[in-house]
C-alpha cells in the first residue's frame, strides 16, 4: 500500500496559493474525485496499477500536517518508504521539481511536523518550486495566490507530476530520482 500526501491548508481562502501546491497536484491526479474525511484529513482510495493507494490532504493546516499523516501511517500500517510527500519549495525556481529522500525540512514547517511525527527525515518527497520573492515576507508569499500565468504553467506540468506519482506507486523513490531528477 502507498500513501501519497499533498501538503496544503484547508479552506477556500487558501485555494490556488503557493503553499497549497500539494493539494493542487492531488486534485489533478486522475480518479481523485471521491474524497472522504477521516483522521482530520481528506482522503481518496484507489487501485493504481494493481497497488492500493491512499491519496491524502491533511486538514490540520500546514504546521500540523504530521499529526494527520501519522494517523494514516499507523491505521493503514504503511511503511515510511511507501509514502510520497508532495510539497512546495521556496528554493527551487517556479515549477521546477526535485525528488528527495533523506533530506531535512529546510525551514518548511509542514515537513518539520511530518519528520517529528514519523521520527525520521528519510521520507520520499516531491518538491515543487514556487521560487521566492524576497521583497515579500515569506509567510505572505507562500500564502499568496498564483496569478493566471503561474496557474497555466502549473497545469502544463500536471502530466509530469502524475507520471512521477504513477512511477512511485509502481516502482520506488530511487527509480523516480534516477529518472526524473536528471531532467
Steps between C-alpha positions, in 0.01 A plus 500: 500500500620850414415832660524813285474816712444841347574781742287812528251689714124437504244763410398714204736783597800272443396357162756566227759631743868407471497304826213284366682354204484151656119516517494631142711211366268245664194675357640445149581131546253290295229334706538723806144621515344306787659657807395392849600630841683298766756585770482873421594441137330468163589172334424314182577131459579350161651194342779625272687248285398222739617689810266627770565875540372759744518863392492736799450872554553577871242746638712587804649808333856484374688529829325193647500278189690226681217458753275380217764304305602289800138392556475367144841332522402319819142415404589362156840361614694681228879482479688830485655411162146462361409862577547783249462855633424770242610842623576854388864612501610864518856420393410347164415716199131514419362161388837327504484183708733276692449157648675451832555238764672556835489877494443756776187712527690799366277741693173348374274474805274232350803280434636572850171373645509185286864427587424548872195273489662225290832521686710513183591730215542200267167569333456504121402848380406680184602863542340747259655842459302810578807730477537771762435870469722624780337844487189340656480351850538121467168423672315744276679362193420131560139586584474721191289393204638388166429736213343373174836447329633303799187283505534430128862394547392276790229340285761434231709309756221283643568213260861470614388509864246226424775296331723538807217386729423200276867402486535535878197274544632230267871541580660698787669832580841386371351419160324838494810695602708326233245567229370846583772690685737502202259694280 
